[in-house]
């Protein structure tokens, strides 16, 4: 009888995407540290209430370059993990869509904070591509409205002041409880409720591996902490996971 392969859960944070040119907003050199006032650009109350905040927010999205970002070696390594046949799920705090762009099966990616690759009308809930909205900004619209009803357009992300989707949280909780290996990659592990997922995994017997450039609250409990650059560390870690080195027990 073929032995059942262990489930690997991978929680990814901003650090996995920095090599793709997407800034780490929360890190020591992140935007929130350099300009705390920028948080209002992604806070739901000010965003809906102020045309000026929306204008600045659209300019921030235009200049961030996230739409043009390409997957890097870290993203591609997780695709190789899936293709190897290892049961796996990615729980991502990122909204950049780079896991799917790299070729990871969409249903295996749980987007905890939504996606910035699409926009949604706050009034009629119509959904469209972010790239098209940014084209309108480039053409001179400083606060593009919904083309169907004229309502406020917003990214399909969970903004500050909003709660995460309960269905998404339930999925993530089940994966954390059911995995045998939990890998936290490029996450500060300080933003809740995502920061609770390693705790859930540990309490249900999983091995915890932390791959991050800065210390995290879980380093002392992790079975392994890797400080190498993610684009170098993750391909090597994936080879070990494929070989079955890190299975529970």
TADARA-V602099 format. One record per residue. SS is DSSP state (2 for helix, 1 for strand, 0 for the rest). PSI is psi as a letter, one per 40 degrees, with the letter a starting at -180 (999 if undefined). Layout:
SS PSI
SS PSI
This chain:
0 h
0 h
0 h
0 h
0 i
0 i
0 h
1 h
1 h
1 h
1 h
1 h
0 a
2 d
2 d
2 e
0 e
2 d
2 e
2 e
0 e
0 h
0 i
0 h
0 d
0 e
0 i
0 d
0 e
0 i
2 d
2 d
2 d
2 d
0 g
2 d
2 e
2 e
2 d
2 e
2 e
2 f
1 h
2 d
2 d
2 d
2 d
2 d
2 d
0 h
2 d
2 d
2 d
2 d
2 d
2 d
2 d
2 d
2 d
2 d
2 d
2 d
2 e
2 d
0 e
2 d
2 d
2 e
0 i
0 i
0 i
0 a
2 d
2 d
2 d
2 d
2 d
2 d
2 d
2 d
2 d
2 d
2 d
0 e
0 e
0 h
0 h
1 i
1 i
1 h
1 h
1 h
0 e
0 i
0 e
0 e
0 e
2 d
2 d
2 d
2 d
2 e
0 e
0 h
0 h
2 d
2 e
2 e
1 h
1 h
1 g
0 d
0 e
1 a
1 h
1 e
1 e
1 i
1 i
1 i
1 h
0 d
0 d
0 e
0 e
0 i
1 i
1 i
1 h
2 d
2 d
2 d
2 d
2 d
2 d
2 d
2 d
2 d
0 e
0 e
0 h
0 e
0 g
0 h
1 i
0 h
0 e
0 d
0 e
0 e
0 i
1 h
1 i
1 i
1 i
1 f
1 i
0 h
0 i
1 h
0 e
0 i
0 i
0 i
0 h
2 d
2 d
2 d
2 d
2 d
2 d
2 d
2 d
2 d
2 d
2 d
2 d
2 e
0 i
0 d
1 h
1 h
1 h
1 h
1 h
0 f
0 h
0 e
0 f
0 e
0 h
0 i
0 e
2 d
2 e
2 e
2 d
2 d
2 d
2 d
2 d
2 d
2 e
0 e
0 e
0 i
1 h
1 h
1 h
1 h
1 h
0 i
0 d
0 i
0 i
0 i
0 e
0 e
0 d
0 d
0 e
0 i
0 d
1 h
1 h
1 h
0 e
0 i
0 h
2 d
2 e
2 d
2 d
2 d
2 d
2 d
2 d
2 d
2 d
2 d
2 d
2 d
2 e
0 e
0 d
0 e
0 i
0 h
0 999
